Amino acid sequence: MRNWVIFIAVLGAITVILGAIGAHTLRNTLSDVQLNSFATGVRYQYYHLFAMLFAVLLSKQFSVNLNVALWLFAIGILFFSGSIFLLSTIPVHGMEGVRALGPVTPIGGLILIAGWLSVAIQFVRKR
């Protein structure tokens, strides 16, 4: 679990940086819709970092293996928030080809949902 905490802490720092970039740097470059999308990516990344930290604490407190949930949250963040970051900042990086990542965003959302359900399943199984 130590490695998960390190990963969560580093990703938390990156999330703060991304939030600051969105609020201060991208404000003059992106449209309101693009900025809102970028902010959604940051917000969901924050939510799921807290979920991951909570899962680490729950796994210790209740002796439940939540590694699958942690991996699902990590992959879901990458797919969901990562694709939103790339798609919403096309005017900045100019890589039009990333538009093909559009379907990755809802897949990331489904993976995040699977992470939450994995937590529930582990606690249903625990007697």
N, C-alpha and C positions, 0 to 999 in steps of 0.2 A: 504493500500500500504506500510505502515511502515514495516509490517512483511515481505513483499517481499524484501524490500531493505536490511533488516537484513539477510535474507536467501541468497540473492545474494552476499552480502559482505562476509559472512562466506564461502560460496561455492567458492568465488573468492580466498580467502586465501588458501583453500584446493587445488585449482587448481595450485596456485603458488608452493605449497609444492610438489604436484605430478610432476610438471614440473621439479623441482629441483631434485627430486628422480630419474626421468627418465634421466636427463642430467648427474648426478654425481654418482649415486649409481648403477643403472641398466646397465650402459654402459659396465661394465666388465662381466656381467652375461648373457645378452640377445643377440641374433643375431641382425644383422642390420635390418632384416625384422621385428622382434619383437619390437625393439626400435622404428622403423618408425611407427608401429601400435600404440604403446603407445603414441608417440608424436602426432599422429592424434587424439587420444582420448582427449589429453590435449588441442590441438588446437580447436577442435569442442566444447569442454566445454567452453573455453574462448569466442569463437564467440557467443555462445548462452547465456552466462552470460551477455555479452554486449547487446544482443538482448532483454534479460529480463529487463535490466536496462532501455533501450530505451523504451520498452513497458510501464514500470511504468511511465516514463516521458511523453510519448504520451497520456497515459490515463488521466493524470492530465491536460495536456495542452489542449486537445481536448474533454474532458469529454466523453471518450469512455471507455466502460468496456472491458478490455483486460485480465480479469482473466482466461478465457479459454486458451488463448494463453500462459499466464504465466505458467499455469499448464501443458500444452502440452510441453513447452520448458523444464520444470523441469523433467517431466517424460521421455522425449526424451533424455535428458542428462544422466539420470540414466541408461536407456536401452542402448543407443548408446555408450557413453564413458565408462560407468561402465562395460559393457560386454567386450569392447576392453581392458580395464585395466586388467580384470581377465584373458582373453584369452591370452594376450601377455605376461603375467608374470607367466605362468604355470611353467617354469623352476625355478622360485623363490619359489613359494608356493607349488608346487608339487601336486595340486589338479586336477588330470586329468579329474575328473567328470565335471569340468566347460566347457569342450569342448562342452557339450550339449547346452551351451548358444550361440553357433554360430549363430543360427537364430534370436536371440534377437537383434543383432547389426543392421540388416536392418530394423527390426520393429522399433527400436529406431530412425533410420533415417527417416522413414515414419512419426513417431510422431513429429519429428522436422519440417518436411515439413508441417504437419498439423498445427503446431503452427504458421508458417509464413502465411499460408493461412487463419488462424483464424484472424490474424491481418488485412489482406486485406479485409476479409468479414466484419469485424466490421466497417471499414472505408467506404466500399461500402454502407453499411446500413445507415451510418450517413449522413444526408442530410444537 
